[in-house]
Amino acid sequence: QVQLVESGGGLVQPGGSLRLSCAASGSIFSIYAMAWYRQAPGKQRELVAAITSGGNTNYVDSVKGRFTISGDLAKNTVYLQMNSLKPEDTAVYYCNVARYYYSDYVGPDDYWGQGTQVTVSS
C-alpha cells in the first residue's frame, strides 16, 4: 500500500504561478522516479513531468520552459513549480512513483491519491 498526498493547487489567473507538493508514504521500496500527471475533464491522464533518482528530468512539450520538477526522492517528496500558467493547464494534478525492479522499474503505482485541483481562469 502506497499513500500519495498532493497539495498546493488552487485558482490562479493566466500568467500566474503555483507550486505543487507531493509526499509519498507506505510500502515504498527504492524509488526509481517520481512524476506528475494531470487529467482535465473529458481528456486522458497525461504525464506532465518526471524526475529519476539520478536527477534526470523529462517534460511534456506543452510545459517545457514553464514547469520545473524537483524533489528529494530519498525522502519520497517531489515538487512541481508551475509558472506562466495557461487556461489549458487546468486539470487535477496527481503524483506517482516508480520503483526499481531488478535492472528495470515498475510503475506507476496502481494507487492514485486524491490529486490537487489547478484552475487557471480570468
Secondary structure, DSSP 8 states (H G I E B T S, - for coil): -EEEEEE--EEE-TT--EEEEEEEEES--SEEEEEEEEE-TTS--EEEEEEETTS-EEE-GGGTTTEEEEEEGGGTEEEEEE-S--GGG-EEEEEEEEEEETTEEE-S-S-----EEEEE--
